[in-house]
């Protein structure tokens, strides 16, 4: 067997396996293959002793179990990277030490396609949730047998149950972390009022998909004093991201409306002509399109899936990289669309709890959907990593020393003493300096 194999071939191997995700830790945390352990490509040791120690630690079996000197390894090692290139080289490297190693062809994208096939064709899944790999015959049965219908029915039942499980877990397993914090933000900041027509904007990632489910739960079990629309704007997704977004919407039972834009193409042309930051331009264009479409649909509010970590990261990024103190607000009036508001009902929800919900339900969402940044570090390329990723790592490090760091940063945005800042801007944009009234205070 070649050591470059498909994801389906890996799942056909019934032996215990060690699956290693070689992508960066940030991307691994955003989503990975079932049971994968994370060892970024740059962390693979070159010397035999360190390599043996690493593999033994993460697999919890001796290195002898991975050796293939007699062609009968008990624990094969499967490697998954972004594209399949780095995993190929690493598999070759491991085989030099007689370790039975394989590279997953197509990298993480091939795993996502595998998950899409499971979601869109539940009849092709066995009771363990793995694809059967068998094609239906002309009469609809698998391999022409009478068991075909039973297998399809079992697959369909599993498919429906997966969606119900994700829904139930919001109210039960993650009630305190997700549901209660969602309700807290809505009540504390008065995000929903009688007669609101809310457009829930779904990008396809874990955050916005969870937000859509939270709104569904609120409407089903709460006071129905508002109406909902679920909107997906396609800014120019590649095929696999588009497929995954729609497959997840069907799995989770979210009745979405979609509309197409050419934002990525416009931003790409602007970047090539030496224009402004592509991320800044893209964000402004996406927001404008969402407001416009929501208004067209008769909505007066758009809901975005920003969570507490987004709020804290944005606050620190402004201080560290822009020299300003401001935060991401829980709601905003639109300046360009009168009568429209933006709300962030996941304002108090931690990203780690969203990840736990996703992993608990074995869900897989898109990560970086932007075609323009496919060469950046966060998407597997060699480019420079984002400032947000750097701030995220900084906060994670600080939280290890003091778990209250995030809450303290959020609290600081509600505890500003204007008499103890050098200067500030009022609502009209006028700047006030502490020297303006410095001497006057002495004479009072």
C-alpha positions in Angstrom: 0.0 0.0 0.0 1.3 3.5 -0.8 1.8 5.7 2.2 -0.3 8.5 0.5 -3.9 7.3 1.1 -7.4 8.7 1.2 -9.3 9.5 4.3 -11.7 6.7 3.4 -8.9 4.2 3.4 -7.8 5.3 6.8 -11.3 4.7 8.2 -11.3 1.3 6.5 -8.3 0.3 8.7 -10.0 -1.2 11.8 -6.8 -1.2 13.8 -6.2 1.3 16.6 -4.5 4.3 15.1 -2.6 7.4 16.0 -4.0 10.4 14.0 -1.8 13.5 14.1 -3.0 16.9 12.9 0.1 18.8 11.7 -1.6 22.2 11.4 -1.0 25.1 13.7 -2.6 25.0 17.1 -5.0 27.8 16.4 -6.4 26.0 13.3 -6.5 22.6 15.2 -8.6 24.2 17.9 -11.0 25.6 15.3 -11.7 22.2 14.0 -10.0 18.9 13.4 -10.6 15.2 12.5 -12.2 13.0 15.1 -9.6 11.7 17.6 -6.7 13.7 16.1 -3.8 14.9 18.3 -2.0 18.1 17.5 1.7 18.2 16.7 2.4 21.2 14.4 4.8 20.4 11.5 7.5 22.6 12.9 7.4 20.8 16.2 8.4 17.3 14.8 11.8 16.5 16.3 14.6 15.4 14.0 16.5 13.1 16.3 15.3 9.6 17.1 15.2 9.9 20.9 13.0 13.0 20.8 10.8 11.5 18.1 10.3 8.4 20.2 9.4 10.4 23.3 6.9 12.6 21.4 5.0 9.7 19.8 5.0 7.7 23.0 3.5 10.6 24.9 0.7 11.4 22.5 -0.2 7.8 21.7 0.3 6.4 25.2 1.7 3.2 23.6 5.4 2.2 23.2 7.2 3.1 20.0 7.6 -0.7 19.3 3.9 -0.8 18.6 4.4 1.6 15.7 7.4 -0.2 14.2 6.9 -2.1 11.0 10.0 -4.2 10.7 7.9 -7.3 10.2 5.1 -5.7 8.3 2.6 -6.1 11.1 2.4 -2.8 13.0 -0.3 -2.7 15.7 -0.7 1.1 15.8 -0.2 2.9 12.4 0.4 6.6 12.4 -1.8 8.8 10.1 -0.7 12.4 9.3 -3.1 15.2 8.4 -1.9 18.7 7.3 -3.4 21.5 5.2 -2.9 20.2 1.7 -1.1 16.8 2.0 2.3 18.1 1.1 3.9 18.4 4.6 2.3 15.2 5.8 3.8 13.4 2.8 7.3 14.5 3.7 6.8 13.7 7.4 5.4 10.2 6.6 8.5 9.5 4.6 10.6 10.7 7.5 8.8 8.5 10.0 9.2 5.5 7.7 12.9 5.9 7.8 12.6 4.9 11.4 10.5 1.9 10.5 7.2 3.5 11.7 4.1 2.6 9.7 3.1 6.1 8.7 0.6 7.4 6.2 -0.2 10.8 4.7 -3.8 11.7 4.1 -4.2 12.8 0.5 -5.7 16.3 0.1 -5.1 17.2 3.7 -7.8 18.7 6.0 -9.9 19.7 3.0 -10.3 16.0 2.1 -11.6 15.3 5.6 -14.1 18.1 5.3 -15.3 16.7 2.0 -15.7 13.4 3.7 -17.8 15.0 6.5 -20.0 16.7 3.8 -20.7 13.4 2.1 -21.8 12.0 5.4 -24.1 14.9 6.1 -25.6 15.1 2.6 -25.9 11.4 2.0 -26.8 9.8 5.4 -27.6 6.5 3.6 -23.9 6.1 3.1 -23.1 6.0 6.8 -22.9 3.0 9.1 -23.9 2.8 12.7 -20.5 4.1 13.8 -21.0 7.2 11.8 -18.4 6.3 9.2 -19.2 6.1 5.5 -19.7 2.5 4.3 -17.8 3.1 1.0 -20.4 1.1 -0.9 -22.3 2.5 -3.9 -26.1 2.0 -4.2 -27.2 -0.2 -7.1 -29.9 0.6 -9.6 -32.7 -0.6 -7.3 -31.4 1.6 -4.5 -30.0 -1.2 -2.4 -26.3 -1.3 -1.4 -24.4 -4.0 -3.3 -27.7 -5.2 -4.6 -28.7 -6.7 -1.3 -32.0 -6.5 0.5 -30.2 -4.9 3.4 -29.8 -1.6 1.5 -33.0 0.0 2.6 -32.3 -0.9 6.2 -28.9 0.6 6.0 -30.2 3.8 4.4 -32.9 4.1 7.1 -30.3 3.6 9.8 -28.2 6.3 8.2 -31.1 8.7 8.0 -32.0 8.1 11.6 -28.4 8.9 12.7 -28.4 12.0 10.6 -31.6 13.3 12.2 -30.5 12.4 15.7 -27.2 14.3 15.2 -29.2 17.5 14.6 -31.5 16.9 17.5 -28.5 16.1 19.8 -26.9 19.4 18.9 -30.2 21.2 19.7 -30.8 19.4 23.0 -27.3 20.0 24.2 -27.8 23.8 24.2 -30.6 23.5 26.8 -29.0 20.6 28.8 -25.3 19.9 28.6 -24.3 23.5 27.9 -27.2 25.4 29.4 -25.1 27.4 31.8 -22.3 28.2 29.4 -24.4 29.0 26.3 -28.1 29.4 26.9 -27.9 31.4 30.1 -25.2 33.7 28.8 -27.2 34.3 25.6 -30.2 35.2 27.6 -28.1 37.4 29.9 -26.8 39.5 27.0 -30.3 40.0 25.6 -31.7 41.1 28.9 -28.8 43.2 30.1 -28.5 45.2 26.9 -32.1 45.1 25.8 -31.2 43.5 22.5 -34.7 42.3 21.6 -37.9 44.5 21.8 -41.5 43.9 20.9 -42.1 43.7 17.2 -38.4 43.3 16.2 -37.7 41.6 12.9 -34.3 40.1 13.3 -32.0 39.0 10.5 -29.6 36.3 11.9 -26.5 36.6 9.8 -24.7 33.2 9.2 -21.2 33.1 7.9 -20.9 29.4 8.2 -18.5 29.2 11.1 -19.2 27.6 14.5 -20.1 31.0 16.1 -22.9 32.1 13.7 -24.3 28.6 13.4 -24.6 28.3 17.2 -26.2 31.7 17.3 -28.8 30.6 14.8 -29.7 27.6 17.0 -29.8 29.8 20.1 -32.3 32.1 18.4 -34.4 29.1 17.3 -34.5 27.9 20.9 -35.4 31.3 22.1 -38.3 31.5 19.6 -39.5 28.0 20.4 -39.4 28.3 24.2 -39.5 32.0 24.9 -41.9 34.9 24.4 -42.6 35.2 20.6 -42.6 39.0 20.5 -40.2 39.0 17.5 -39.7 37.4 14.1 -36.6 35.7 12.6 -34.9 35.4 9.2 -31.8 33.4 8.8 -29.5 34.8 6.1 -26.3 33.5 4.5 -24.4 35.9 2.3 -22.0 34.2 -0.1 -19.1 36.6 -0.6 -17.5 34.3 -3.1 -16.9 31.0 -1.2 -14.9 28.3 -2.8 -17.0 25.1 -3.6 -16.0 23.2 -0.5 -16.9 26.0 1.9 -20.2 26.6 0.2 -21.1 22.9 0.4 -20.1 22.7 4.0 -22.2 25.8 5.0 -25.3 24.5 3.4 -24.8 20.9 4.7 -24.6 22.2 8.2 -27.7 24.3 7.8 -29.6 21.3 6.7 -28.2 19.1 9.5 -29.1 21.7 12.2 -32.5 22.4 10.7 -31.9 26.1 10.0 -34.1 27.4 7.2 -31.7 29.8 5.6 -32.0 32.3 2.8 -28.9 32.9 0.7 -27.8 35.6 -1.7 -24.6 35.9 -3.8 -22.2 38.8 -3.9 -18.8 39.3 -5.6 -17.1 40.8 -2.6 -14.0 38.6 -2.7 -13.4 39.5 -6.4 -13.8 43.2 -5.7 -11.5 43.1 -2.7 -9.0 41.1 -4.6 -8.9 43.6 -7.5 -8.5 46.4 -5.0 -5.6 44.7 -3.2 -3.8 44.0 -6.5 -4.1 47.7 -7.4 -2.4 48.7 -4.2 -5.6 49.7 -2.3 -6.5 49.6 1.4 -6.2 46.6 3.7 -8.2 43.7 2.1 -9.6 42.6 5.5 -10.8 46.1 6.4 -12.4 46.6 3.0 -14.0 43.2 3.0 -15.5 43.7 6.5 -17.0 47.0 5.5 -18.5 45.6 2.3 -19.9 42.6 4.0 -21.6 44.7 6.7 -23.0 47.0 4.1 -24.4 44.2 2.0 -26.0 42.5 5.1 -27.7 45.8 6.2 -29.0 46.3 2.6 -30.3 42.8 2.3 -31.8 42.8 5.8 -33.6 46.0 5.1 -34.9 44.5 1.8 -36.3 41.6 3.8 -38.2 43.9 6.1 -35.9 43.5 9.1 -34.9 46.2 11.6 -32.0 44.4 13.2 -29.1 42.2 12.1 -27.5 39.8 14.6 -23.8 38.9 14.4 -22.1 36.0 16.1 -19.3 37.8 17.9 -18.5 36.2 21.3 -16.7 37.4 24.4 -13.3 36.5 23.1 -13.9 38.6 20.0 -14.8 41.5 22.2 -11.7 41.2 24.4 -9.3 40.6 21.5 -10.7 43.7 19.6 -10.3 45.8 22.7 -6.6 44.8 23.2 -5.9 45.1 19.5 -7.0 48.7 19.6 -4.7 49.4 22.4 -1.7 47.5 21.2 -1.8 48.2 17.5 -4.0 51.3 17.0 -3.2 53.3 20.1 -6.9 53.7 21.1 -9.2 52.5 23.8 -12.6 51.3 22.5 -14.5 48.1 22.5 -16.9 46.0 20.4 -20.3 47.2 21.5 -23.2 44.8 22.2 -25.5 46.9 19.9 -25.1 49.8 17.5 -27.4 52.1 15.5 -26.5 52.0 11.8 -25.3 55.4 10.5 -26.0 54.6 6.9 -29.2 52.6 7.3 -31.7 54.7 9.4 -33.8 52.5 11.7 -31.4 49.5 11.5 -29.5 48.2 14.4 -26.7 45.7 14.9 -26.9 43.3 17.9 -24.4 40.8 19.4 -26.4 38.4 21.6 -23.4 36.1 22.2 -21.5 38.9 24.0 -21.0 36.9 27.2 -20.3 33.5 25.6 -16.7 32.2 25.7 -15.2 30.7 22.5 -13.9 27.7 24.4 -17.5 26.8 25.3 -18.6 27.1 21.7 -15.7 24.7 20.7 -16.8 22.3 23.4 -20.4 22.3 22.0 -19.1 21.8 18.5 -16.8 18.9 19.6 -19.5 17.3 21.8 -21.8 17.1 18.8 -19.1 16.1 16.4 -19.8 19.1 14.1 -17.5 20.5 11.5 -17.7 24.1 10.3 -15.7 26.3 8.0 -12.7 28.1 9.5 -11.1 30.7 7.3 -13.4 31.0 4.3 -11.6 33.9 2.6 -9.9 33.0 -0.7 -7.7 36.0 -0.4 -5.8 34.7 2.7 -5.3 31.1 1.7 -1.5 31.8 1.7 -1.5 33.3 5.2 -0.1 31.5 8.2 -3.5 30.9 9.8 -4.7 29.1 6.7 -1.7 26.9 6.2 0.5 29.0 4.0 3.8 30.6 4.7 2.6 34.2 5.1 2.6 36.3 8.3 0.0 35.4 11.0 -2.7 37.8 11.9 -2.6 40.3 14.8 -5.8 38.8 16.1 -4.1 35.4 16.4 -1.2 36.9 18.2 -3.5 38.7 20.7 -5.5 35.5 21.1 -2.3 33.7 22.1 -1.3 36.5 24.5 -4.7 36.3 26.3 -4.4 32.5 26.5 -1.0 32.9 28.2 -2.3 35.5 30.6 -5.3 33.4 31.5 -3.0 30.6 32.7 -1.6 33.1 35.3 -5.0 34.6 36.2 -8.3 33.1 35.0 -10.1 36.4 35.7 -8.1 38.3 33.0 -10.9 38.2 30.4 -13.6 39.3 32.8 -11.4 42.1 34.2 -10.8 43.4 30.7 -14.5 43.4 29.9 -15.3 45.0 33.3 -12.7 47.8 32.6 -14.8 48.9 29.6 -17.6 49.6 32.0 -15.4 51.3 34.6 -13.8 54.2 32.8 -13.0 57.2 34.9 -12.8 60.2 32.5 -11.0 62.3 35.1 -8.1 59.8 35.0 -7.5 59.6 31.3 -5.2 62.0 29.3 -8.0 62.8 26.8 -11.2 61.5 25.3 -13.7 62.1 22.6 -17.4 62.8 23.3 -20.3 61.6 21.3 -19.9 64.4 18.7 -16.2 63.5 18.2 -14.9 66.6 20.1 -11.7 65.9 21.9 -11.3 66.9 25.6 -7.9 67.0 27.2 -7.3 66.7 30.9 -5.4 70.0 30.8 -8.5 71.8 29.8 -9.8 71.9 33.3 -6.6 71.0 35.2 -5.9 74.4 36.8 -9.6 75.3 37.2 -10.0 72.3 39.6 -7.5 73.9 42.0 -9.5 77.1 42.4 -12.8 75.3 43.1 
